[in-house]
Amino acid sequence: MLSIIIVNDTTDERERSIIRQQFDPAETTPETAVVETVADLKDTDPQTLSPLYSTVDDILANVFADPPAPEAQVQITVTYEGYRITLSQDGAAEFVKVT
């Protein structure tokens, strides 16, 4: 299940521009979550976006298919389609529009 939370109730300008999402890695691949969220943010069809694989290769699949122990608290940050995206191994994701 994908849920998007737009943070806009803080005085910090950077915080206002962060879109937070939580996805369940057992139900949704991180690649799908990223592409669907970016498509929603850009109000476009996911098929019109550039392939995520060409940006991040298979890094996401490797980390989420066989994640390290939770204590590792792995995070991956990539830039894709004008957003800086940080994914955590627990399914938390942050999207910040690159200006």
Beta strands, then each sheet from edge to edge (+ up, - down):
strand 1: 3-6
strand 2: 18-22
strand 3: 75-80
strand 4: 83-88
strand 5: 92-97
sheet 1: 1+ 2- 5+ 4- 3+
end
